[in-house]
């Protein structure tokens, strides 16, 4: 790994763990901050990769938890790779990304301590952070360190739990949950899904009841934890229906004018 010795020296006495977090999605960022803070970590939210690197230079006894997408969906540009290498040399770094170019081997070649693919469960990230902190301390004590890596198959119990949770609500209710995670009101959700606000309210009540949740915020957190918020398609299932309604309305208006 690039600069492994420097990583050990700088991260060895990080205590419970100061985390430099960069996550571009505000809701996912909030969930990660809450999750890691409960574990006793001092989480510093960064607004960009450059902010992470500046903070790493200023606070070398930290750990970087970085959402890195890059400009290309399919490949990591050379100058972007050099940015990650520089950060990984400054502080122990965990790479978070859903890009298809990313895998554990690439993360290791860039000098990262761990790789967490998206979508992920916040509890998975917390486990990797804890393992990375322990790994840095072990390496500082002279023990052999290995970068912890999370694969989708590493948590079968979590996957089974997600399936059971998905089965508890309908596909329409999952759409509602995703839109709640995006911050939409019932009226806005009704407009998006071509429903009445009362129907949306009924769906929200059903979600709360079936998943044993207490608030809209908890629904949003659930959607992130289950990977629904990140995995929602660019062209949602309600889009064709919305276009059909618009076309019918236009035809109706033309018929009236005729």
C-alpha positions as CSV (number, residue, x, y, z in Angstrom):
1,X,0.0,0.0,0.0
2,X,1.1,3.6,-0.6
3,X,2.5,5.2,2.5
4,X,1.3,2.6,4.9
5,X,4.0,3.4,7.5
6,X,3.0,7.1,7.5
7,X,-0.6,6.1,7.9
8,X,0.2,4.1,11.0
9,X,2.3,6.8,12.6
10,X,-0.3,9.5,12.1
11,X,-3.4,7.5,13.0
12,X,-2.0,5.5,15.9
13,X,-3.4,7.6,18.7
14,X,-6.7,8.6,17.2
15,X,-8.5,7.6,20.4
16,X,-12.1,6.6,19.9
17,X,-11.7,8.1,16.4
18,X,-11.9,11.5,14.8
19,X,-13.7,10.9,11.5
20,X,-13.3,13.3,8.5
21,X,-16.6,12.5,6.7
22,X,-17.4,13.5,3.1
23,X,-20.7,12.3,1.8
24,X,-22.5,14.3,-1.0
25,X,-26.0,13.2,0.0
26,X,-27.2,15.2,3.0
27,X,-29.6,12.6,4.4
28,X,-27.0,9.8,4.1
29,X,-24.4,12.1,5.7
30,X,-26.8,12.9,8.6
31,X,-27.4,9.1,9.2
32,X,-23.7,8.4,9.2
33,X,-23.0,11.2,11.6
34,X,-25.6,10.0,14.0
35,X,-24.4,6.4,13.7
36,X,-20.7,7.1,14.2
37,X,-21.4,9.7,17.0
38,X,-23.3,7.0,19.0
39,X,-20.1,4.9,18.8
40,X,-18.1,7.7,20.4
41,X,-16.5,9.1,17.3
42,X,-15.8,12.7,16.8
43,X,-17.2,13.3,13.3
44,X,-16.2,16.3,11.3
45,X,-18.3,16.8,8.2
46,X,-16.4,18.0,5.1
47,X,-18.0,19.8,2.1
48,X,-15.6,18.5,-0.6
49,X,-12.6,16.3,-1.3
50,X,-10.4,19.4,-1.0
51,X,-11.9,20.1,2.4
52,X,-11.1,16.6,3.5
53,X,-7.5,16.9,2.4
54,X,-7.1,20.3,4.1
55,X,-8.6,18.9,7.3
56,X,-6.3,15.8,7.0
57,X,-3.2,18.1,6.8
58,X,-4.4,20.0,9.8
59,X,-5.6,17.0,11.9
60,X,-3.3,14.1,10.9
61,X,-4.5,11.8,13.7
62,X,-7.8,11.3,12.0
63,X,-9.5,8.8,9.7
64,X,-11.1,9.8,6.4
65,X,-14.5,8.3,5.4
66,X,-14.9,9.5,1.9
67,X,-17.6,9.3,-0.7
68,X,-15.7,9.5,-4.0
69,X,-17.5,9.4,-7.3
70,X,-15.2,11.0,-9.8
71,X,-16.1,12.7,-13.1
72,X,-16.6,9.5,-15.0
73,X,-19.1,6.7,-14.2
74,X,-16.9,4.0,-15.8
75,X,-13.3,4.8,-14.9
76,X,-11.2,6.7,-12.4
77,X,-9.2,9.5,-14.0
78,X,-5.4,9.5,-13.3
79,X,-5.5,12.9,-11.5
80,X,-8.4,11.7,-9.4
81,X,-6.5,8.6,-8.4
82,X,-3.6,10.8,-7.3
83,X,-5.9,12.8,-5.1
84,X,-7.1,9.6,-3.3
85,X,-3.5,8.4,-3.0
86,X,-2.5,11.8,-1.5
87,X,-5.3,11.6,1.1
88,X,-4.6,8.0,1.9
89,X,-0.9,8.9,2.6
90,X,-2.0,11.7,4.9
91,X,-4.6,9.7,7.0
92,X,-6.0,6.2,7.0
93,X,-8.8,6.3,4.5
94,X,-12.0,4.4,3.9
95,X,-13.4,4.6,0.4
96,X,-17.2,4.8,-0.1
97,X,-18.6,4.6,-3.6
98,X,-21.1,3.0,-5.9
99,X,-19.1,3.5,-9.1
100,X,-18.5,0.3,-11.2
101,X,-14.8,1.0,-11.4
102,X,-14.4,0.6,-7.7
103,X,-13.5,-2.7,-5.9
104,X,-11.3,-3.8,-3.0
105,X,-8.2,-4.2,-5.2
106,X,-8.5,-0.7,-6.6
107,X,-9.0,0.7,-3.1
108,X,-5.9,-1.1,-1.9
109,X,-3.8,0.1,-4.8
110,X,-4.9,3.7,-4.0
111,X,-3.7,3.1,-0.4
112,X,-7.1,3.0,1.2
113,X,-7.6,1.0,4.4
114,X,-11.0,-0.3,3.4
115,X,-13.7,-0.2,0.7
116,X,-17.4,0.0,1.3
117,X,-19.6,-0.3,-1.8
118,X,-22.9,1.5,-2.1
119,X,-25.7,1.0,-1.2
120,X,-24.7,0.1,2.3
121,X,-26.2,-0.1,5.8
122,X,-24.9,2.5,8.3
123,X,-24.2,-0.3,10.7
124,X,-21.8,-1.8,8.1
125,X,-19.9,1.4,7.8
126,X,-19.7,1.7,11.7
127,X,-18.2,-1.9,11.8
128,X,-15.6,-1.0,9.1
129,X,-14.7,2.2,10.9
130,X,-14.3,0.4,14.2
131,X,-12.2,-2.4,12.6
132,X,-10.0,0.2,10.8
133,X,-9.3,2.1,14.1
134,X,-8.4,-1.2,15.7
135,X,-6.3,-2.2,12.7
136,X,-4.3,1.1,12.9
137,X,-3.7,0.6,16.6
138,X,-2.6,-3.0,16.1
139,X,-0.2,-2.0,13.3
140,X,1.3,0.7,15.5
141,X,1.9,-2.0,18.2
142,X,3.9,-4.0,15.7
143,X,1.2,-6.5,14.7
144,X,0.5,-7.2,11.0
145,X,-2.4,-5.2,9.7
146,X,-4.9,-6.0,7.0
147,X,-7.4,-3.6,5.4
148,X,-10.9,-4.5,6.4
149,X,-13.2,-4.8,3.4
150,X,-17.0,-5.0,3.3
151,X,-18.5,-7.0,0.4
152,X,-22.2,-7.2,-0.3
153,X,-22.1,-10.9,0.8
154,X,-20.4,-10.1,4.1
155,X,-23.7,-9.5,6.0
156,X,-26.2,-12.2,5.0
157,X,-28.2,-11.5,8.1
158,X,-28.6,-7.9,7.1
159,X,-29.6,-8.9,3.6
160,X,-32.2,-11.2,4.9
161,X,-33.5,-8.5,7.2
162,X,-33.7,-6.1,4.3
163,X,-35.7,-8.6,2.3
164,X,-38.1,-9.2,5.1
165,X,-38.5,-5.4,5.5
166,X,-39.2,-4.9,1.8
167,X,-41.8,-7.7,1.9
168,X,-43.6,-5.9,4.8
169,X,-44.7,-3.0,2.5
170,X,-45.9,-2.7,-1.0
171,X,-43.9,-1.4,-4.0
172,X,-46.0,1.8,-4.0
173,X,-45.2,2.3,-0.3
174,X,-41.5,1.8,-1.1
175,X,-41.8,4.6,-3.6
176,X,-43.5,6.8,-1.0
177,X,-40.6,6.0,1.4
178,X,-38.0,7.0,-1.2
179,X,-39.8,10.3,-1.8
180,X,-40.0,11.0,1.9
181,X,-36.2,10.4,2.1
182,X,-35.9,13.0,-0.6
183,X,-37.7,15.5,1.6
184,X,-41.0,15.7,-0.2
185,X,-44.3,16.6,1.6
186,X,-47.4,14.5,1.2
187,X,-48.8,17.0,-1.3
188,X,-45.6,16.8,-3.4
189,X,-45.6,13.0,-3.2
190,X,-49.2,13.0,-4.4
191,X,-48.3,15.1,-7.4
192,X,-45.3,12.9,-8.2
193,X,-47.2,9.6,-8.0
194,X,-50.5,11.0,-9.4
195,X,-52.3,10.1,-6.2
196,X,-54.5,12.1,-3.8
197,X,-52.9,13.5,-0.6
198,X,-55.3,11.3,1.4
199,X,-54.0,8.2,-0.3
200,X,-50.4,9.2,0.4
201,X,-51.3,9.8,4.0
202,X,-52.7,6.3,4.2
203,X,-49.5,4.9,2.7
204,X,-47.4,6.8,5.2
205,X,-49.5,5.4,8.1
206,X,-49.2,1.9,6.7
207,X,-45.4,2.2,6.4
208,X,-45.1,3.4,10.0
209,X,-47.4,0.6,11.2
210,X,-45.9,-2.2,9.3
211,X,-42.2,-1.3,9.9
212,X,-42.9,-0.2,13.5
213,X,-41.5,3.3,12.9
214,X,-42.5,6.5,14.7
215,X,-42.0,9.4,12.3
216,X,-41.3,10.5,8.7
217,X,-37.6,10.9,9.7
218,X,-37.4,7.3,10.7
219,X,-39.0,6.3,7.4
220,X,-36.2,8.4,5.6
221,X,-33.5,6.7,7.7
222,X,-35.0,3.3,6.9
223,X,-35.0,4.0,3.2
224,X,-31.3,4.9,3.3
225,X,-30.4,1.9,5.4
226,X,-32.2,-0.5,3.0
227,X,-30.4,1.1,0.0
228,X,-33.7,2.3,-1.5
229,X,-32.8,6.0,-1.6
230,X,-29.6,5.4,-3.6
231,X,-31.0,2.6,-5.8
232,X,-34.2,4.4,-7.0
233,X,-34.0,4.4,-10.8
234,X,-33.4,7.6,-12.7
235,X,-36.7,7.1,-14.6
236,X,-39.1,6.0,-11.7
237,X,-41.9,3.6,-12.3
238,X,-44.5,6.4,-12.1
239,X,-43.0,8.5,-14.9
240,X,-44.8,6.7,-17.8
241,X,-48.0,7.0,-15.9
242,X,-47.5,10.7,-15.3
243,X,-46.8,11.2,-19.1
244,X,-50.0,9.3,-19.9
245,X,-52.1,11.5,-17.6
246,X,-50.6,14.6,-19.2
247,X,-51.3,13.3,-22.7
248,X,-54.9,12.5,-21.8
249,X,-55.3,16.0,-20.3
250,X,-53.9,17.5,-23.5
251,X,-56.3,15.5,-25.7
252,X,-59.2,16.5,-23.5
253,X,-58.3,20.2,-23.8
254,X,-58.0,19.9,-27.6
255,X,-61.4,18.2,-27.8
256,X,-63.0,20.9,-25.8
257,X,-61.5,23.6,-28.0
258,X,-62.8,21.8,-31.1
